[in-house]
Amino acid sequence: MNYPQQAISILLDMLFPPKCINCHIIIPLKKGYICSKCLSLISIKKDFECLGCRLATPFGKTCNQCQKDFRIDNIFIVASYREPLVSLIKTIKYRFVERISIPIEQIIKKYLIWLFEHKFSLNSENPIISPVPLHYRRYNWRGFNQAEIIAELLASKIQCHMQPDLLIKKNQSKPQADISEHVMRYSNINGCFSLSEEWKNKITDRTIILVDDVCTTGATLNECAQVLKKNGAKKVIGFVIARG
């Protein structure tokens, strides 16, 4: 953000002080639009499920039956879709509030501590962290990629490399949230992603952590994972804030 934009942002915050998006009380700007009380009420998801059938599996491993259709090896979901955190995600995407990453960082930290206590570490195989990319037109319209913000937060917590341009969204598809039918979600995203030329032949036998904000059917994650596996990735792990 350049200086004039910063000045405008500060002025707007003074005229229209930020409120907690859950309980609507006025809060300090550094809280990132959610008060401490509401943040403490957000619980992390303490069970795991298969990306395909949603049945319980160890550490979100894709079950044997679903492996023929899903290229994601494991899926980690930070919180329930019913949590107020979903409002934060919508704020990121539709109100263009990049600063909302402050509370999301705290939720990720809580989740990673819980994972570690249960003997699982996301950085055990020195993974590359990759956000699900936006098409450049949508990126220019929004000004940032919410998945990239989350990926940066995760990378800083587990001390791994985050590569924002590992994948490219070459075709502009209709937003998945606007499509209700599962079958249409898969066809809508089919063939939209490719591996960056810079990373050709550089991910062989690597583990990739694929980051997005919300996962529903898993169509987007699966499409990205197919590209990564086709280009030699040994393992692809999905990491999302919530699942619808």
Secondary structure, DSSP 8 states (H G I E B T S, - for coil): --HHHHHHHHHHHHHS--B-TTT--B--GGG-SS-HHHHHH--B------TTT----GGGB--TTTTTT---SEEEEEEETTSTHHHHHHHHHHS--GGGHHHHHHHHHHHHHHHHHTT--TTTT--EEEE----HHHHHHHSS-HHHHHHHHHHHHHT-EE-TTSEEE-S----GGG---HHHHHHHHTT-EEE-GGGTTS-TT-EEEEEEEEESSSHHHHHHHHHHHHTT-SEEEEEEEEE-
